[in-house]
């Protein structure tokens, strides 16, 4: 099975839950439907937290965002390591990530009016562009492509972890929060890498369906695409915030 940098799509994930004799198998169409369901759940959850923030319950909304961040990490890891439970954990992950996105987006909206809506539009526009690029063969998930994007994604992840760890000691790492040209350039690179992960995700889902993965893995495939979507949105929002702060 092809490798992908999305942690939800580890090389053995679908092999561990291959459909048995007579069992229904995963389809690309089923995965697309479940992806739409998860995106809808995420959107509704985010809208509820957003509404609470602007209804005067900012502290409760930001608290919900913190719960979403921690809970999303927990259920995300559970889903990654135990794919067979994805029909239950993926929707919960969507709810929690919606709470996180709702709180973060509301806080950004309060500071930079209209920015979250722009980020949403750019995120979905990028997702559809990547889908078109994959479908028409403009970008192919070759072994070299997978290797480059996987290495870049892991490198970004390690840098983010180092930034988080050093932050506890009051050490501010450069690039992530910088609004200068280097910081903006870094965010642009991260957005591009996040977007290109869609190519690997689409390719992996298609290969898994062809390999006869169990039907419940459609939820797992949808979960993986949602992981990329959340990451891309957050990075686009960060980039737009940097650009707006310079005006």
Short mmCIF file of the C-alpha atoms (twelve columns), coordinates in Angstrom:
data_MODEL
# 
_entry.id   MODEL 
# 
loop_
_atom_site.group_PDB 
_atom_site.id 
_atom_site.type_symbol 
_atom_site.label_atom_id 
_atom_site.label_alt_id 
_atom_site.label_comp_id 
_atom_site.label_asym_id 
_atom_site.label_seq_id 
_atom_site.Cartn_x 
_atom_site.Cartn_y 
_atom_site.Cartn_z 
_atom_site.pdbx_PDB_model_num 
ATOM 1   C CA . UNK A 1   0.000   0.000   0.000   1 
ATOM 2   C CA . UNK A 2   1.276   3.447   -0.862  1 
ATOM 3   C CA . UNK A 3   2.758   5.565   1.851   1 
ATOM 4   C CA . UNK A 4   1.315   8.916   2.898   1 
ATOM 5   C CA . UNK A 5   2.414   11.619  5.313   1 
ATOM 6   C CA . UNK A 6   -1.060  11.923  6.813   1 
ATOM 7   C CA . UNK A 7   -0.799  10.080  10.159  1 
ATOM 8   C CA . UNK A 8   -4.313  8.775   9.696   1 
ATOM 9   C CA . UNK A 9   -3.178  6.914   6.599   1 
ATOM 10  C CA . UNK A 10  -0.252  4.882   7.898   1 
ATOM 11  C CA . UNK A 11  1.045   2.207   5.551   1 
ATOM 12  C CA . UNK A 12  -0.701  -0.683  7.321   1 
ATOM 13  C CA . UNK A 13  -3.925  1.000   8.420   1 
ATOM 14  C CA . UNK A 14  -6.198  -0.489  5.787   1 
ATOM 15  C CA . UNK A 15  -4.362  -3.803  5.679   1 
ATOM 16  C CA . UNK A 16  -5.224  -4.315  9.348   1 
ATOM 17  C CA . UNK A 17  -8.944  -4.071  8.609   1 
ATOM 18  C CA . UNK A 18  -9.243  -5.838  5.267   1 
ATOM 19  C CA . UNK A 19  -12.755 -7.096  4.526   1 
ATOM 20  C CA . UNK A 20  -13.394 -10.763 5.187   1 
ATOM 21  C CA . UNK A 21  -15.155 -13.168 2.853   1 
ATOM 22  C CA . UNK A 22  -18.633 -11.929 2.000   1 
ATOM 23  C CA . UNK A 23  -18.197 -8.627  3.853   1 
ATOM 24  C CA . UNK A 24  -18.997 -5.292  2.230   1 
ATOM 25  C CA . UNK A 25  -15.941 -3.434  1.008   1 
ATOM 26  C CA . UNK A 26  -14.952 0.212   1.041   1 
ATOM 27  C CA . UNK A 27  -15.782 2.423   -1.949  1 
ATOM 28  C CA . UNK A 28  -14.521 5.839   -2.987  1 
ATOM 29  C CA . UNK A 29  -18.120 7.094   -3.269  1 
ATOM 30  C CA . UNK A 30  -18.896 5.930   0.263   1 
ATOM 31  C CA . UNK A 31  -15.796 7.667   1.577   1 
ATOM 32  C CA . UNK A 32  -16.780 10.907  -0.154  1 
ATOM 33  C CA . UNK A 33  -20.240 10.771  1.438   1 
ATOM 34  C CA . UNK A 34  -18.807 10.176  4.893   1 
ATOM 35  C CA . UNK A 35  -16.288 12.969  4.378   1 
ATOM 36  C CA . UNK A 36  -19.176 15.344  3.681   1 
ATOM 37  C CA . UNK A 37  -20.926 14.123  6.838   1 
ATOM 38  C CA . UNK A 38  -17.832 14.799  8.952   1 
ATOM 39  C CA . UNK A 39  -17.374 18.231  7.405   1 
ATOM 40  C CA . UNK A 40  -21.003 19.053  8.178   1 
ATOM 41  C CA . UNK A 41  -20.616 17.892  11.786  1 
ATOM 42  C CA . UNK A 42  -17.449 19.978  12.132  1 
ATOM 43  C CA . UNK A 43  -19.181 23.033  10.687  1 
ATOM 44  C CA . UNK A 44  -22.205 22.761  12.989  1 
ATOM 45  C CA . UNK A 45  -19.978 22.288  16.037  1 
ATOM 46  C CA . UNK A 46  -17.841 25.274  15.045  1 
ATOM 47  C CA . UNK A 47  -20.929 27.426  14.443  1 
ATOM 48  C CA . UNK A 48  -22.248 26.690  17.936  1 
ATOM 49  C CA . UNK A 49  -19.003 27.763  19.612  1 
ATOM 50  C CA . UNK A 50  -18.751 30.783  17.306  1 
ATOM 51  C CA . UNK A 51  -22.289 31.848  18.267  1 
ATOM 52  C CA . UNK A 52  -21.526 31.443  21.962  1 
ATOM 53  C CA . UNK A 53  -18.454 33.675  21.606  1 
ATOM 54  C CA . UNK A 54  -20.370 36.537  20.006  1 
ATOM 55  C CA . UNK A 55  -23.338 36.075  22.334  1 
ATOM 56  C CA . UNK A 56  -21.138 37.289  25.176  1 
ATOM 57  C CA . UNK A 57  -19.818 33.916  26.340  1 
ATOM 58  C CA . UNK A 58  -16.260 34.380  25.104  1 
ATOM 59  C CA . UNK A 59  -14.678 32.577  28.076  1 
ATOM 60  C CA . UNK A 60  -16.951 29.560  27.644  1 
ATOM 61  C CA . UNK A 61  -16.256 29.488  23.899  1 
ATOM 62  C CA . UNK A 62  -12.496 29.605  24.382  1 
ATOM 63  C CA . UNK A 63  -12.826 26.924  27.066  1 
ATOM 64  C CA . UNK A 64  -14.716 24.781  24.566  1 
ATOM 65  C CA . UNK A 65  -11.913 25.368  22.064  1 
ATOM 66  C CA . UNK A 66  -9.375  24.099  24.608  1 
ATOM 67  C CA . UNK A 67  -11.506 21.016  25.274  1 
ATOM 68  C CA . UNK A 68  -11.753 20.513  21.526  1 
ATOM 69  C CA . UNK A 69  -7.988  20.742  21.090  1 
ATOM 70  C CA . UNK A 70  -7.210  18.189  23.813  1 
ATOM 71  C CA . UNK A 71  -10.157 15.912  23.055  1 
ATOM 72  C CA . UNK A 72  -9.500  16.054  19.322  1 
ATOM 73  C CA . UNK A 73  -5.907  14.987  19.895  1 
ATOM 74  C CA . UNK A 74  -7.006  12.069  22.077  1 
ATOM 75  C CA . UNK A 75  -9.719  10.775  19.754  1 
ATOM 76  C CA . UNK A 76  -7.515  11.428  16.745  1 
ATOM 77  C CA . UNK A 77  -4.760  9.235   18.161  1 
ATOM 78  C CA . UNK A 78  -7.255  6.532   19.120  1 
ATOM 79  C CA . UNK A 79  -8.596  6.525   15.567  1 
ATOM 80  C CA . UNK A 80  -5.106  6.340   14.074  1 
ATOM 81  C CA . UNK A 81  -4.028  3.394   16.207  1 
ATOM 82  C CA . UNK A 82  -7.375  1.545   16.231  1 
ATOM 83  C CA . UNK A 83  -8.899  2.182   12.769  1 
ATOM 84  C CA . UNK A 84  -11.775 -0.275  13.281  1 
ATOM 85  C CA . UNK A 85  -13.396 2.100   15.792  1 
ATOM 86  C CA . UNK A 86  -13.445 4.989   13.296  1 
ATOM 87  C CA . UNK A 87  -17.237 4.782   12.686  1 
ATOM 88  C CA . UNK A 88  -17.620 6.015   16.289  1 
ATOM 89  C CA . UNK A 89  -14.464 8.039   16.918  1 
ATOM 90  C CA . UNK A 90  -14.396 9.948   13.611  1 
ATOM 91  C CA . UNK A 91  -17.708 11.789  14.296  1 
ATOM 92  C CA . UNK A 92  -16.541 12.563  17.837  1 
ATOM 93  C CA . UNK A 93  -13.283 13.888  16.424  1 
ATOM 94  C CA . UNK A 94  -15.287 16.074  14.042  1 
ATOM 95  C CA . UNK A 95  -17.328 17.525  16.928  1 
ATOM 96  C CA . UNK A 96  -14.199 18.284  18.950  1 
ATOM 97  C CA . UNK A 97  -12.293 19.801  16.046  1 
ATOM 98  C CA . UNK A 98  -15.339 21.940  15.309  1 
ATOM 99  C CA . UNK A 99  -15.193 23.250  18.872  1 
ATOM 100 C CA . UNK A 100 -11.531 24.115  18.397  1 
ATOM 101 C CA . UNK A 101 -12.037 25.778  15.032  1 
ATOM 102 C CA . UNK A 102 -15.094 27.682  16.264  1 
ATOM 103 C CA . UNK A 103 -13.235 29.174  19.218  1 
ATOM 104 C CA . UNK A 104 -10.083 30.020  17.280  1 
ATOM 105 C CA . UNK A 105 -12.040 31.458  14.357  1 
ATOM 106 C CA . UNK A 106 -14.203 33.616  16.625  1 
ATOM 107 C CA . UNK A 107 -11.123 35.030  18.361  1 
ATOM 108 C CA . UNK A 108 -9.540  35.846  14.995  1 
ATOM 109 C CA . UNK A 109 -12.814 37.360  13.754  1 
ATOM 110 C CA . UNK A 110 -12.876 39.657  16.770  1 
ATOM 111 C CA . UNK A 111 -9.418  40.931  15.851  1 
ATOM 112 C CA . UNK A 112 -9.522  40.756  12.060  1 
ATOM 113 C CA . UNK A 113 -13.070 41.032  10.757  1 
ATOM 114 C CA . UNK A 114 -13.890 38.730  7.855   1 
ATOM 115 C CA . UNK A 115 -10.659 36.728  7.990   1 
ATOM 116 C CA . UNK A 116 -12.160 33.336  8.981   1 
ATOM 117 C CA . UNK A 117 -14.653 33.452  6.088   1 
ATOM 118 C CA . UNK A 118 -11.799 34.133  3.694   1 
ATOM 119 C CA . UNK A 119 -9.866  31.212  5.191   1 
ATOM 120 C CA . UNK A 120 -12.862 28.888  4.772   1 
ATOM 121 C CA . UNK A 121 -13.244 29.883  1.133   1 
ATOM 122 C CA . UNK A 122 -9.542  29.406  0.413   1 
ATOM 123 C CA . UNK A 123 -9.498  26.054  2.197   1 
ATOM 124 C CA . UNK A 124 -12.368 24.563  0.213   1 
ATOM 125 C CA . UNK A 125 -11.138 26.169  -2.985  1 
ATOM 126 C CA . UNK A 126 -7.734  24.558  -2.441  1 
ATOM 127 C CA . UNK A 127 -9.313  21.188  -1.630  1 
ATOM 128 C CA . UNK A 128 -11.338 21.185  -4.861  1 
ATOM 129 C CA . UNK A 129 -8.292  22.334  -6.830  1 
ATOM 130 C CA . UNK A 130 -6.253  19.438  -5.421  1 
ATOM 131 C CA . UNK A 131 -9.080  17.012  -6.217  1 
ATOM 132 C CA . UNK A 132 -9.168  18.273  -9.813  1 
ATOM 133 C CA . UNK A 133 -5.371  18.046  -10.056 1 
ATOM 134 C CA . UNK A 134 -5.535  14.444  -8.840  1 
ATOM 135 C CA . UNK A 135 -8.463  13.401  -11.026 1 
ATOM 136 C CA . UNK A 136 -7.025  14.887  -14.209 1 
ATOM 137 C CA . UNK A 137 -3.541  13.588  -13.457 1 
ATOM 138 C CA . UNK A 138 -1.950  17.036  -13.243 1 
ATOM 139 C CA . UNK A 139 -0.215  15.964  -10.024 1 
ATOM 140 C CA . UNK A 140 0.603   12.302  -9.553  1 
ATOM 141 C CA . UNK A 141 1.349   10.540  -6.279  1 
ATOM 142 C CA . UNK A 142 4.653   9.041   -7.432  1 
ATOM 143 C CA . UNK A 143 7.104   7.463   -5.005  1 
ATOM 144 C CA . UNK A 144 9.325   10.549  -5.204  1 
ATOM 145 C CA . UNK A 145 6.356   12.855  -4.603  1 
ATOM 146 C CA . UNK A 146 5.310   10.817  -1.558  1 
ATOM 147 C CA . UNK A 147 8.837   10.863  -0.191  1 
ATOM 148 C CA . UNK A 148 9.216   14.645  -0.535  1 
ATOM 149 C CA . UNK A 149 5.812   15.510  0.967   1 
ATOM 150 C CA . UNK A 150 6.191   12.952  3.762   1 
ATOM 151 C CA . UNK A 151 9.604   14.331  4.718   1 
ATOM 152 C CA . UNK A 152 8.360   17.926  4.579   1 
ATOM 153 C CA . UNK A 153 5.295   17.131  6.695   1 
ATOM 154 C CA . UNK A 154 7.319   15.302  9.330   1 
ATOM 155 C CA . UNK A 155 9.814   18.160  9.429   1 
ATOM 156 C CA . UNK A 156 7.037   20.702  9.984   1 
ATOM 157 C CA . UNK A 157 5.515   18.500  12.685  1 
ATOM 158 C CA . UNK A 158 8.818   18.183  14.527  1 
ATOM 159 C CA . UNK A 159 9.384   21.940  14.354  1 
ATOM 160 C CA . UNK A 160 5.903   22.586  15.752  1 
ATOM 161 C CA . UNK A 161 6.541   20.153  18.617  1 
ATOM 162 C CA . UNK A 162 9.844   21.851  19.417  1 
ATOM 163 C CA . UNK A 163 8.091   25.228  19.361  1 
ATOM 164 C CA . UNK A 164 5.421   23.932  21.746  1 
ATOM 165 C CA . UNK A 165 7.986   22.435  24.110  1 
ATOM 166 C CA . UNK A 166 10.240  25.498  24.211  1 
ATOM 167 C CA . UNK A 167 7.205   27.727  24.710  1 
ATOM 168 C CA . UNK A 168 6.771   26.272  28.207  1 
ATOM 169 C CA . UNK A 169 10.180  27.737  29.057  1 
ATOM 170 C CA . UNK A 170 9.471   31.128  27.577  1 
ATOM 171 C CA . UNK A 171 11.592  30.508  24.496  1 
ATOM 172 C CA . UNK A 172 10.040  31.881  21.318  1 
ATOM 173 C CA . UNK A 173 10.992  29.956  18.191  1 
ATOM 174 C CA . UNK A 174 11.193  31.966  14.970  1 
ATOM 175 C CA . UNK A 175 9.015   31.657  11.838  1 
ATOM 176 C CA . UNK A 176 5.697   30.286  13.146  1 
ATOM 177 C CA . UNK A 177 4.471   33.497  14.767  1 
ATOM 178 C CA . UNK A 178 6.718   35.982  12.993  1 
ATOM 179 C CA . UNK A 179 4.912   38.485  10.774  1 
ATOM 180 C CA . UNK A 180 8.022   39.425  8.801   1 
ATOM 181 C CA . UNK A 181 8.828   38.153  5.337   1 
ATOM 182 C CA . UNK A 182 10.509  35.002  6.666   1 
ATOM 183 C CA . UNK A 183 7.495   34.194  8.832   1 
ATOM 184 C CA . UNK A 184 5.112   34.742  5.925   1 
ATOM 185 C CA . UNK A 185 7.331   32.665  3.659   1 
ATOM 186 C CA . UNK A 186 7.332   29.847  6.199   1 
ATOM 187 C CA . UNK A 187 3.533   29.907  6.417   1 
ATOM 188 C CA . UNK A 188 3.261   29.835  2.630   1 
ATOM 189 C CA . UNK A 189 5.464   26.733  2.499   1 
ATOM 190 C CA . UNK A 190 3.381   25.028  5.203   1 
ATOM 191 C CA . UNK A 191 0.133   25.843  3.367   1 
ATOM 192 C CA . UNK A 192 1.534   24.333  0.154   1 
ATOM 193 C CA . UNK A 193 2.695   21.186  1.944   1 
ATOM 194 C CA . UNK A 194 -0.670  20.816  3.692   1 
ATOM 195 C CA . UNK A 195 -2.495  21.223  0.372   1 
ATOM 196 C CA . UNK A 196 -0.314  18.637  -1.377  1 
ATOM 197 C CA . UNK A 197 -1.190  16.131  1.338   1 
ATOM 198 C CA . UNK A 198 -4.612  15.928  -0.308  1 
ATOM 199 C CA . UNK A 199 -3.008  14.241  -3.312  1 
ATOM 200 C CA . UNK A 200 -1.590  11.520  -1.096  1 
ATOM 201 C CA . UNK A 201 -4.874  11.187  0.779   1 
ATOM 202 C CA . UNK A 202 -6.971  10.814  -2.374  1 
ATOM 203 C CA . UNK A 203 -4.505  8.317   -3.796  1 
ATOM 204 C CA . UNK A 204 -4.452  6.281   -0.607  1 
ATOM 205 C CA . UNK A 205 -8.243  6.117   -0.317  1 
ATOM 206 C CA . UNK A 206 -8.526  5.010   -3.931  1 
ATOM 207 C CA . UNK A 207 -5.892  2.314   -3.473  1 
ATOM 208 C CA . UNK A 208 -7.506  1.111   -0.260  1 
ATOM 209 C CA . UNK A 209 -10.869 0.771   -1.996  1 
ATOM 210 C CA . UNK A 210 -9.219  -1.198  -4.801  1 
ATOM 211 C CA . UNK A 211 -7.519  -3.434  -2.235  1 
ATOM 212 C CA . UNK A 212 -10.884 -4.377  -0.708  1 
ATOM 213 C CA . UNK A 213 -10.692 -2.682  2.686   1 
ATOM 214 C CA . UNK A 214 -13.599 -3.267  5.067   1 
ATOM 215 C CA . UNK A 215 -16.633 -0.989  4.541   1 
ATOM 216 C CA . UNK A 216 -16.236 0.672   7.943   1 
ATOM 217 C CA . UNK A 217 -12.901 2.039   6.756   1 
ATOM 218 C CA . UNK A 218 -14.803 4.601   4.727   1 
ATOM 219 C CA . UNK A 219 -15.126 6.460   8.022   1 
ATOM 220 C CA . UNK A 220 -11.393 6.137   8.509   1 
ATOM 221 C CA . UNK A 221 -10.699 7.491   5.042   1 
ATOM 222 C CA . UNK A 222 -13.056 10.413  5.697   1 
ATOM 223 C CA . UNK A 223 -11.333 11.040  9.021   1 
ATOM 224 C CA . UNK A 224 -7.975  11.260  7.285   1 
ATOM 225 C CA . UNK A 225 -9.209  13.818  4.771   1 
ATOM 226 C CA . UNK A 226 -10.728 15.845  7.628   1 
ATOM 227 C CA . UNK A 227 -7.341  15.863  9.392   1 
ATOM 228 C CA . UNK A 228 -5.766  17.460  6.328   1 
ATOM 229 C CA . UNK A 229 -8.644  19.926  5.951   1 
ATOM 230 C CA . UNK A 230 -8.399  21.118  9.567   1 
ATOM 231 C CA . UNK A 231 -4.640  21.515  9.261   1 
ATOM 232 C CA . UNK A 232 -4.920  23.436  5.990   1 
ATOM 233 C CA . UNK A 233 -7.596  25.768  7.378   1 
ATOM 234 C CA . UNK A 234 -5.549  26.565  10.475  1 
ATOM 235 C CA . UNK A 235 -2.459  27.298  8.400   1 
ATOM 236 C CA . UNK A 236 -4.347  29.508  5.946   1 
ATOM 237 C CA . UNK A 237 -5.913  31.371  8.875   1 
ATOM 238 C CA . UNK A 238 -2.448  31.860  10.387  1 
ATOM 239 C CA . UNK A 239 -1.059  33.129  7.068   1 
ATOM 240 C CA . UNK A 240 -3.924  35.562  6.529   1 
ATOM 241 C CA . UNK A 241 -3.557  36.833  10.097  1 
ATOM 242 C CA . UNK A 242 0.124   37.551  9.478   1 
ATOM 243 C CA . UNK A 243 -0.649  39.405  6.276   1 
ATOM 244 C CA . UNK A 244 -3.465  41.423  7.892   1 
ATOM 245 C CA . UNK A 245 -1.245  42.394  10.843  1 
ATOM 246 C CA . UNK A 246 1.187   44.081  8.460   1 
ATOM 247 C CA . UNK A 247 -1.476  46.458  7.114   1 
# 
